[in-house]
């Protein structure tokens, strides 16, 4: 009996353990993986897991949690004496330096600046914490005293990782930050070499020259240890001996990378395979640590979220009485007339997208990835109904479902721009057509331009031609015949059938009315889109003649008939003013479309989340009255009911349903969730996010062979770590490791959607627009430098330069809001919770409060734009002075809206100078490079002479003299295209260093289930000789000039000096043509 009962209990235990293992919880309860940012000292290791700090013996064992805050604590470093741990924490919303006792305790905040501070180590005497911070234009190295006070910047130009020598006089460091890019095997211009330097003599030299990664330098005795991928393409530990000038390999991992190494007391601790390891420098013993994590894992437990915060799509039932909502991966039915909300799918481990109700409202169609790929499913609209799978083995990404009016078929598209329809009963899927060209102005990779005829016998859609104009097609389901309705002379798109079967509507960019800018340098076509109407039956009067409607009533017409003969000749323009329109939908007697003031300049918000922008207006054209009215403004997307009486809308995070009869406003008709919350199992959701990200790369990466990588094996390799994911940050790290295997640029991760209880107060810190230094002798802070901003240029106004504020460099800052400030304290401590607010400052030319002056100023959230403005103006004045005004200077910060603005302003001002420097150093990229190249390519044809005036160039917008471009490792993406294009067009020399090397562009953004996203490198660039260009190498300058750490410290800019010298020499031998008119003719 006892044995039987014992076997019974063991059986139950086995079942429970198997169940836990199946969910991944059995592993993740105790086993320690995904442990990051470790440090080691005197028998102890500190590391980050679940965004908290943990402590464990250096031999492994059970770890104890040191911090338990909803924010992130990382980059922990023991002090050399073993008494303290410094780390970066987000207790007050920023990323600041904190210290605590090495066995745990209350953290003490040491830094207060709004820029992020990343702890890097300590000084050897344990008195100061070293950290990296971008308080100026480049990330610099600072030290802050253990006792607090104002941080001191060390004499190094820029830093990613750093380590001091044992005597504290020398430093080993990395300058660039390419390791943050999810890019294994990187070999572009920003490769990370190890530099060493003397902090007293300020002399520096590079000690590694490998074209890949040499990072995480650790100065130990007389050697520098670091990680490198110089063998096998994997990061391993190496040792460099300066005396012998020799490199020794210390570890030999071939499938996983050595990460986050840190030295302490004879050992290096590091991460690999998700585990922590130690390497003994004396014995060269490599040991994997078994660490138990006794965590309650509350961040991955079930939580309830508000689905209204995660709405990604809203459609309507035929009558508009039900809204169909896609939110956080589930599908909801919300009554628009009474408080009723139902979650129809209720899944955390899978995601359902693009829901669509059948015409009778009894069935719901949607795509779900519960099988491992998105497939089409049908279910009843009552809760807890089974799903019927329609497609199988798809291995693609689908878009936009549209039921046939008879409810028997459903239309959809996929990422290859194939349009399909499926027969609901037979499950047969038919390919209608495929488009092989994608428009250059596609903001996101999506197909939705299709519609059904009222009798369900025809499909209409648009298809892009080689000239990137789209044509309208119709397709007959019975004959399988495709008929091209419009040619390729105009861009025709967004077709929709009239619900009565008489017309086909579409939008067309065929209204050309060029507009000039005020300088007459450019022209642009605005308000190009017209509403077009196709009369489907022959023998009818044109649709907009006065008696067209009356005529149609007196004769019986087969509304299901399409007369193909002469169909293309029966296209008419609707009486709607040309505009900028998209997303046409038709109802009975009404046509709806989105309108905006002009095409504008697509911004980040439109690129990343196009459905939730806030600058479109929904318009309604009434066929009978021939009038157009606004329905609602400030939205990004919409859907209408079949009768056209109601419309759903999305505007940012706001979603609602309104009547289309009268004009409404955002905020009206809000969706009524009736208090419904969504249950999210984060462990299941993270699993879904991981594999969806994996599929997005599989489906959208520009190379279908994924750079020759075994993508399935890579996915499975890192998926083994999913059970150990404790936070969204852990998942982001894991995603970065996976996509980094592609060795490709532009693979970025944006993480969102953690548990609501992770939220915490974020306290801002204001800035004054100056560099301050503590003057201990005077007992006050002194204004060492006041940033030179601009009174008129937005974002560059410095409050200290206001006319009513009299503050000079050298003056003392004595008090803020009446509180006296000691130089022993951190001045930014007094600016907490004061960003963008009015404060009172007390200043004086002497440290005397009696004669001090007080002013009220408004603090800054950031001073970066002022610093950038000051840097550009300094370069501009330097070039002007050195060349006596002969050479112009323009800096372009990106190849986007801001960079184009900078070029337009600068080129107009500088184009008549003899020479021109175009500086694209640290240009962040974009897409407008050819707009700029077009102007630089312009050639001087004539000069023009009018009486009483100086001669002028013709055309006016031309620079006829020599030009050079400055580039560096920070020149990226479209900035690199510009540099390469400048070279190829032989417009001048390119000077500087090799550029970043990232040229596989992005044109696709698909939000993940929690609102985060990953980018996929969609567009590769090749030259006409059949070679892929720039990617993972960069643009080689014609003249290589490096700006060294020493140059930074001395204030020299050898790249700019070289550009000036090159142009002045060129102007001596090849001056621009003189503006001298010939003698007038004598006839």
Phi, psi and omega in degrees: 000313180298317180294320180298315179296322179297316178297323180297315180295318177298323179296317177298317180299319179297318179297317180297316179296321178296320179296317178297318179297323181296328179273351184087352183288330180300321178286312193283346180301316190238317186297140183258108171221169189062035177270127189229167175052055182277161169214159188223144173195140168040050175085004182234150175232135172246144182205172178251132170211142184055033180066011179244166176267140179229156179235137181212150174300151184293348175267000183100195181111204183273126180272153175242140182280129179266328180231153180211067184241146181299340178278202185245134173237124184205180179059039182290139178221127174289146171289150181305331178276000175078006186270337189227158169238122171260145180203166174266124181230161182239038184301324182250019174102337177264194173240096187238168181273129177233157172229151174213162174302151188293344175260007180107163181151192183281123179291143177246128182279134181250332181238155186222003183290145180293341175290150181289135179247124180247118181294134180244337182162205182225163165284153185302335182273004178065018182268335184229146173262132176269138177209159178257138180206141178262068180276341173245206185282342180233151178291115182257170179257128182233161169228142178232139184292147176304330179275358181097198182104190185275129180296148179249131177277133179273155186283067175226142188291309180207151189216140167253303175230151183207153178211132179274151174291162182304330179271357177077003184268337183240165184218141169248134186204159168257143181265325188254171188235035183294343181289350181272005193262011183054053190215088176285148180074021181293136179220030179279191186290345179259029179299148189263102172269162174266128175249152171232152181203159177260119185288346179267313179275345181058040173254138186226153174209152177274132181251348175238148183225019177292136183288356179255222184270128163228099191225175181055058179293141178227116181273113181235115183053245184253022182224159176244122177260148181197173174251149182208152175254029186288347175231136175067001181072010180243147179287125176224166179282138176226159177234134177243127177258109179301325182294314181271350185049051186230143178253133176240132175274135186248331178234162188223045176286136183246339183244347180227156182264147168280128186229153171050047180291149178208139186258146171191127173052052172086359180227152171249127175257142183205170177254145175196133183063018182089347179267167167261144180229158171235145176238119180275118184293332181280311184267348185059027177278133180251121186232127173276134184262134172266114185238129177263132182249100180279072185254147174278352176050046183292337182286345178248006177284169178300137179218158179251128181239163178271111183299337180298338179279353187230027180291129179239348179198141177222125172233178185232156171288171184303320182268354180079012181271354179225131174262135178255116190240131171260116183215126178050038174086355177250166180242131184240147169249120181241126176290136178268000184241338178212163184285095177210124180223133183227132172270111186277333186253314170053059180232142172254333183273354176221169182233136178245135186223162176050058179288150179209127178277143175294159182304327180273358177075009184263343183231152179236130174253144180195167172256142176221148179257024184295340178274353184109346173218157178290128177228160179273132180231154174233138175216164174283161185271006171273153181297152173061036177266149178292154178261138177253118183277132182258314180257164180208149174056043189284311182051052177203178178246128185257160179222152161040100176271141178218115180290147169288149181303331179276000176073015183258342184223166180216140187252142178200171179228172176226179187293344176274007183061039171263133176259131182234163160224148180243139172275120187296321183284313185272344184067013176288134179247127182245133176277123181277309182191165176226139176255133183251006179235141179241134184295146178297331184265019175296120178279325175216154188275096186203148177238128180212001185279073176208156183201161179259148168285159183300332180269004178065020182257345183232151173235138173242149181199167174249155183216129184280137179265175182297330178278005177071011163273145178261151176242155178266134178237157166231150186228131179264122184294328183283311184271348185063021183276131173260130182236122179276118186271323179235153181276203183250015180285334181230163180265103185249133187202175176056058180279153177205139178280143169297137183294341178271354176083009183269330189227161168237129181253151171201166176259149183213130173272083183227009178259107184253114180219078187302139176244143178260149171282166185301336181268357180058033176266335186226157168227152179216145176267119179246159178052057184271340193273133176237153176270121184249150181230129177253125177275116189283330179257140178279164177083002180261153174291151178308148191297336187248016170287154189304319184256021183296318181292318180296320180299322183289339182277337185272345180240139178283129182235138173281100186291348179268004183267135170242115179274106186288330181294123179073013184299319182292344178271355182253047178252129185232157176265128178287151180284062178235129181301141178300144181205203174245101191236159173200174170056061178282137172223146185242145172226185182292112178073005183225148175232132181243147176199159177267141182228148171223162186303314174202173182300325175070214184225103184307125182258181182302318184296322179286327181290317185274317185228068189298332183282346187246017176290174189228029184237014176259152173245131176278122180252150176232123175257124179267118186295327184282312182276345181061033180243149178246132179228156176276138178262313179199143180245158176085032182240173179243332180205165182203169170211153181238157173285164185300325180275357178076008184279337182225154180222140169265156180215154171236132177219102188062236177265003183267129179230142180201175177229130186226164171281145178267001183285324182237161179287134180241177181230152177302131185110341175276150177063033183303145178299135180260106181275354177053037178076007183291134174246158180253130177275121181242122173266102190296326178297322178286320181294321179296324177297315179296316180299317181302309185286333174292319176299318179300317180291323179299318176296314179304319188270334189241351178299140189300328180262114182298342179263005174050050178057029177076010182273148174279089189294325178297315180294322179296316178301317181290326181301308183277339176297335179298342181264355181302319180301342182264359179294125182250341181213169175297328177296322175299316180296318178301317177300315181296318177298320179297321177296318181295306185287340176296336180295344181287341187053063183215152178276172174059036175251094187247159182230130173239116183256139178217185161078026174288178179301144180302328182286001173278352183291151180204163184291136177247117185258124181281163175229126181276159177236155185260344184088031182206159170263124181253151174226141177284132176249096186291328179294319180278343181076030182203168172274146180240142176283100180283324181207131176255122185297135183272092179268197181232141179286332189258335187275123184302135177086354182242012180282126177261122182298337180285347181258007177299147184302331182269006180244119182251086178234132181240159172297134185102341176292163181255138170266112188262326184205153173235123183052040175083356181264120180295137185249127177268142177294347177281347179259163176277117184301328182291344175299329181274358180249014177293140178061028183230015177292131179072017180243162178277131177229166176251126176248143177247122186227162176196157176283346174232159181282049185242121181287335186296319182256016185288158178251148177239142178223150172259124178229161175258122184289166181260149169283323180209147176249014184299316183294328177290318178297319179296314179302316180297318180296316180296315181296324177297315178297319181299312181293324180297314180296317181298318181290313183295331184254005182055039175081005183278336185243136178264163182222131176225129172251136178245115184282337177203181173245048180232207182303312183295316180296322178293322175299316180296320181291315182300316179292314184289318184293321178297324182281329191253352191294337182270001175286161185294322179228167184214131173253125175248113187260112177245026174295136181060030175283124187280359177089186185155236181202009189257016187303322185287337174299320182285316178302320180305319181285322181292335180282347183301139182252145175287124181258311184218174160244155180243146182230123171242155185296136175077006183231162176292152174296157181229156174290150170225122001288163184293318185276064182219145172245110186273353185268182180290151180225153170224157176242137173257131178222164176206189184294342177273359176280115188232156168057241183292339171296328176285322176301317178301313182296316179294319179296318179301318178293311185298324180278000178055044179276345180161185181271149174253129188236140176138222179238168180301140186279178188307314179093037180236101184220048162242106193280174182244130169226013186224130176226121176236110179301142174281176190298329182262011180093350173284185179195161165236149175268155174239135179286105191263331192233113175269154181243129177232150176275176184283357175267006176083030180238137172291136188244151170071316187305128178059026170217305183106179177265125177278126178290157174290324178235117183272119176224120180260140174265111188271168173304324179296322178299320179298315184292328180270356179080012180276150174231083185296334178291315178293321178298319179295321179298318179296313181299316180300315182291319180295323176294319179295323181291334177291320184265337184218068182291154177292158181299142180279146180272076179234119180283145176289169176301144179292147181291150176241101183268000000 
